[in-house]
Amino acid sequence: MKKAIFLLSILILILNACSSDDNSQSIDPLIGTWTFYKSFDNNVEVPSEFCDLKDTLIVNADGTTSFVVYTHESANTCEILDSDIGTWENNKDGSYTFVFGEVTSIFEIIFEGNTFYFEEDEGSSIYKEVYLRN
């Protein structure tokens, strides 16, 4: 009888562990730290400068977000061009809303492995930015 109770206890622990793993999948895939990887204009890769690869987007589970954009100032020196703190929301339709100050932007974000990208229709071209998870 003790052996049956022991096995039943182990089974309950295993089932609880599995259900905990299932809950972790509900974490939004956008949460984390992302670094600019590359961009495309009409499916042609746009050459990136050294400092572009330092651009960072941080997305927190509490709905806050921040970004830092760098610019090339002199030989191998990058300076912060822009940075801000804002909020984000998953719209549950593949799009996300970002609010930085008075500016609200909505992007459809596509996740592929450890990257995400979004595209913007700029009239005469489609611009695409790809970010890599740190």
C-alpha positions in Angstrom: 0.0 0.0 0.0 2.8 2.4 0.8 4.3 1.7 -2.6 1.0 2.6 -4.3 0.7 5.9 -2.3 4.4 6.7 -3.2 3.7 6.0 -6.9 0.5 8.0 -6.8 2.4 10.9 -5.2 5.1 10.8 -7.9 2.4 10.8 -10.6 0.7 13.8 -9.1 4.1 15.7 -9.0 4.7 14.8 -12.6 1.3 16.0 -13.7 1.8 19.3 -11.7 5.2 19.8 -13.4 3.6 19.3 -16.8 0.9 21.8 -16.1 3.4 24.4 -15.0 5.3 23.9 -18.3 2.0 24.5 -20.2 1.5 27.8 -18.3 5.0 29.1 -19.4 3.8 28.9 -23.0 1.3 31.6 -22.3 4.1 34.1 -21.9 4.1 36.5 -24.8 6.9 35.7 -27.3 7.7 39.4 -27.6 8.9 39.7 -24.0 12.7 40.0 -23.8 15.6 41.9 -25.1 15.9 42.3 -28.9 18.8 43.7 -31.0 18.5 45.0 -34.5 19.7 42.3 -37.0 19.1 43.5 -40.5 16.6 45.4 -42.7 15.2 45.0 -46.3 13.8 47.4 -48.8 11.6 45.6 -51.4 13.3 42.3 -50.3 16.8 43.6 -50.9 18.9 43.7 -47.8 20.0 47.2 -46.8 23.6 47.4 -45.6 23.8 48.0 -41.9 26.4 50.1 -40.2 28.3 48.9 -37.1 26.2 51.0 -34.8 22.9 49.9 -36.2 23.6 46.4 -34.8 23.5 47.9 -31.3 19.9 49.2 -31.6 18.0 47.5 -28.8 14.3 47.0 -27.9 13.4 45.8 -24.4 9.9 44.4 -23.9 8.9 43.7 -20.3 6.1 41.5 -19.0 4.5 44.4 -17.1 3.6 46.2 -20.4 6.5 48.6 -20.4 9.1 48.8 -23.2 12.1 50.9 -24.0 14.4 51.3 -27.0 17.9 52.7 -27.7 19.0 53.7 -31.2 22.6 54.4 -32.0 24.4 56.4 -34.6 27.9 56.3 -36.0 29.8 59.3 -34.9 33.5 58.6 -35.5 35.8 55.6 -36.1 34.2 52.7 -34.3 32.4 55.0 -31.9 28.6 54.8 -31.5 26.6 57.5 -29.8 23.0 57.3 -28.6 20.8 59.0 -31.2 17.4 58.3 -29.5 15.9 56.5 -26.6 12.5 56.3 -25.0 10.4 54.4 -22.5 6.8 53.5 -23.4 4.1 50.8 -23.2 3.2 47.9 -25.4 0.1 45.6 -25.8 -0.5 42.4 -27.7 -3.7 43.0 -29.7 -4.3 39.2 -30.0 -4.5 39.3 -33.8 -0.7 39.1 -34.5 -0.3 42.9 -34.1 1.2 44.9 -31.2 0.6 48.4 -30.2 3.5 50.5 -28.9 3.0 53.9 -27.3 6.0 56.3 -26.8 4.9 59.7 -25.6 2.3 61.0 -28.0 3.1 58.5 -30.7 1.1 55.3 -31.1 2.3 52.6 -33.6 0.7 49.3 -34.5 2.9 46.6 -36.1 2.1 43.1 -37.2 5.0 41.1 -35.8 6.0 37.7 -37.2 8.2 35.4 -35.1 10.6 33.0 -36.6 12.8 31.1 -34.2 14.8 33.6 -32.2 13.9 36.5 -34.5 10.9 38.7 -35.2 10.3 41.1 -38.0 7.7 43.6 -39.1 7.0 45.3 -42.4 6.0 48.8 -43.3 4.4 49.8 -46.6 6.1 53.0 -47.5 4.1 53.5 -50.7 6.7 52.8 -53.3 8.5 50.1 -51.2 8.0 47.6 -48.4 10.5 48.1 -45.6 11.2 45.2 -43.3 13.2 45.2 -40.0 14.4 42.0 -38.4 15.4 41.8 -34.7 17.3 39.0 -32.9 16.6 37.8 -29.4 19.5 38.4 -27.0 
